Amino acid sequence: MMDGMGRFEALVSSGGRGECGALGAGVGASMEALRRYVRSEGRLRTRGAWELDEGEAVRLAQASGVVPEGGWVRLVGLCAGAGVLVARGGGFEAGPALERVMRWPEVEVERRLVEGFTRWLMPPATAASWFVALGVHPLWGLKLARHVHREGALMGFDPGRESRDDSIMGARKLEGVRRHVYVSMAVVVGVLRRLSEGRIYDVGALVRLVEEAMRFARVVAYEDDEEEAGELRVLVDEVCWRAVQHAVWALMDEVLVPAGVVRWEIGRGIAVKTRALDEVRVGALGVGAQDTWVRLFLSGSGGRKVA
């Protein structure tokens, strides 16, 4: 089985010169179109949790004449993780950053959209697919997401009701889950940052690297997974390639493509706008901490004592 360095070298060597063509408007034009539409309509209808109604997406496209990379359904869900919109009561409404977004440089818009996932675990379905791929019990994933959403409450996130489950889901284990999730993301974001622009990389090679990164994160996240009296076990499954593939596709399709950071042509591969990731934070981890985890991953070190 290849280690982290082997997976990284396979990903890098898969890169060939070329570019993936644009399949929609950039984030700048898309944000301006969204801002105008929300100011006019006031509220966007949804068909499920954090999912824009398809009819609403069509009306938005017709009214604005703009269709973003990945489509309006994906971008609107991502905007609710960046404070541009707020998911509330079966719809999306203007968020605290809706007016400010037009003053941000495009690279900052891209960064904040990505951080909706890497910091705040939004959209929820994308985060859930990541938890499943890690092998984390769904209830632990839900508990972590609620904690993170409470931390982001000033951005308008609704954390839902606080559950009284401390007797079976203690704080120490929750911090292990947090580290498991964010270390795995830090390695992936750090690796993507090391790729070259102007090259197209194989998605299958990326999936295999993410699979190894998730195994690495599991090793460094938990001192043990022995249940304390009546406590719910954290890990319920091994890291599974098929689940990892689904999580990577969701990351591309629901986060990185609509954020303008990745272009993905099925059958060819992905092109990464690496400069858009230059200042992206992952949880509480800045770029320096992410790079430390990448080095540990590539060296095969457990790195348990690294913050």
Buried (B, 14 or more C-beta within 10 A) or exposed (E): EEBBEBBBBBBBEBBEEEEBEEBBBBBBBBBBBBBBBBEEEEBBBBEEEBBBBEEBBEBBBEEBEBBBBBBBBBBBBBBBBBBBBBBBEEBBBBBEBBEEBEEBEBBEBBBBBBBBBBBBBBBBBBBBBBBBBBBBBEBBBBBBBBBBBEBBEEBBBEBEEEEEEEEBBBEEBBBBBBBBBBBBBBBBBBBBBBBEEEBBBBBBBBBBBBBBBBBBBBEBBBEEEEEEEEBBEBBEEEBBEEBBBBBBBBBBBBBBBBBBBBBBBEEBBBBBBBEBBEEBBBBEBEBEBBBBBBBBBBEEBEBEEEE
